[in-house]
Amino acid sequence: MVETIDLLAYRSDFATAARAFEVLLAKPNVSIAAPVPMEGTRVVHQRSGGSLSLADAVVVQTCRMWGCSPLTFDLELQRAAQ
């Protein structure tokens, strides 16, 4: 979600990004900074062989923990989170 908001700010403007952030946080199962096991994150990051950033690996591990899919257009991140 953080990358989505940052991308909106970059491609549009801060006000648009701020509104999107508020809309997303109003959704029932959306949050930020959940506790994520770092060992799982490390494994995801290493296995990606550089195709995922460390931030992406945190997203993948979080999705796996919660049994959900990431809100992203990044196909590599979507595949890793399955």
N, C-alpha and C positions, 0 to 999 in steps of 0.2 A: 504494500500500500504506500509506503514511503516513496518508493521509486515512481509510482503513478502520480502522486501529488507533486513530486519534484519535476516530473516531465510536463505536467500541466502548467506549472509555474514557468518553466523554460519556454514551452511552446506558445503559451498564451500570456497570462499575467498572474501576479500574486493573488489578486482578488478571486479569480476563477479557481485557482488552486485551493485557496482557503475555503471557498464555498463547497468544493468537492470533498475536502477533508471533513467538513462538518456533516455533509450528507452521508459519507461512508461511516463515520463514527456513530451516526444515528441508527445504523443497521444493527439488528440484534446480536449477530455473531462476529462483529468486527472489533478488534482491539489492537493495541500496540504494546510492545515490550513485555510479552509473556515470557515467563521463565522457560528457557530452551536448553535441553541437555547439550553441553558443548562437545562431548565425545561424539554424539550423533552428528552434530554439525561438522566436526572435523572430518569424519568419515565421508560424509556427503561431499565436502569440499575436495578432499583428496581423490575420491573416485571420479570426480568430474574431469580431472586432468586439465584443469584450467578453463573449462567451458562455463563454469559458474564462479561468480565472485563469492567472497566470504559472506557478504550480505545475502546473496542468493541462497547460499547453503543454509543460512539461518531461516530463511523463508521456507525452504524445502523441509527442514527438520520440524518447523512449527506446524506446517500442513500435515505432515505425517503424524505428529502427536495428536492433533485435533481431528484427523480424518476428514480434512477438507482440501479444496483445490485453491491454488493461489490466484489472486486477481491480477493477471498479467497478460501481456501480449507476447512475452518471451517464450518461444516454443521449447527451448532447452530447459527452462525453469519448469514449465508445465510437465514435460516428460519426466524430469527428475522427481517431481512431487507425486507422481502416480504410484 
